[in-house]
C-alpha cells in the first residue's frame, strides 16, 4: 500500500512540465527519478549543506529505485515527501513519496542512496556535522 503525506518529514511542491508526459499521457518513469533528485538536492542546497560548485565534498547517487501506484501528469503539481531512512558515516538513504494534486496517498514511492565523497578524489568522506544535523532532522 502506498504511504500518506503524514509519513514524510518534509513536503515540497514541484510543478510538472509539458515535456514530462510521455506518449501515454502520463509522466514518463524517468521523470520520477528527476523529481527525487531535485527534491533531495534542493533541500541540501537550501539548507546550506551542499555547494555543488565549490564544496570540498559532494553527494553521489549510488543506488535508486521506484514503485508506481498511480499516474501523474502535466499540468499537475506534484508534492514530494522526503525522509531519511538511514544515516551512516558517509552515506544516507532517502525515501521519497510523490503525490499528485491534493491526493493524500503516494502515486509513486522511491528511494535513493547518497554517498558523500571528496570532490577531487571521489573517495568516501564522512558526512560533515552540519549536513548530519540537517539529515537527522529528516529521520
Residue, then its C-alpha position, 0 to 999 in steps of 0.5 A: x500500500x502506498x504511504x500518506x503525506x503524514x509519513x514524510x518529514x518534509x513536503x515540497x511542491x514541484x510543478x510538472x512540465x509539458x515535456x514530462x508526459x510521455x506518449x501515454x499521457x502520463x509522466x514518463x518513469x524517468x521523470x520520477x527519478x528527476x523529481x527525487x533528485x531535485x527534491x533531495x538536492x534542493x533541500x541540501x542546497x537550501x539548507x546550506x549543506x551542499x555547494x555543488x560548485x565549490x564544496x570540498x565534498x559532494x553527494x553521489x547517487x549510488x543506488x535508486x529505485x521506484x514503485x508506481x501506484x498511480x499516474x501523474x501528469x502535466x499540468x499537475x503539481x506534484x508534492x514530494x515527501x522526503x525522509x531519511x531512512x538511514x544515516x551512516x558515516x558517509x552515506x544516507x538513504x532517502x525515501x521519497x513519496x510523490x503525490x499528485x494534486x491534493x491526493x493524500x496517498x503516494x502515486x509513486x514511492x522511491x528511494x535513493x542512496x547518497x554517498x558523500x565523497x571528496x570532490x577531487x578524489x571521489x573517495x568516501x568522506x564522512x558526512x560533515x556535522x552540519x549536513x548530519x544535523x540537517x539529515x537527522x532532522x529528516x529521520 
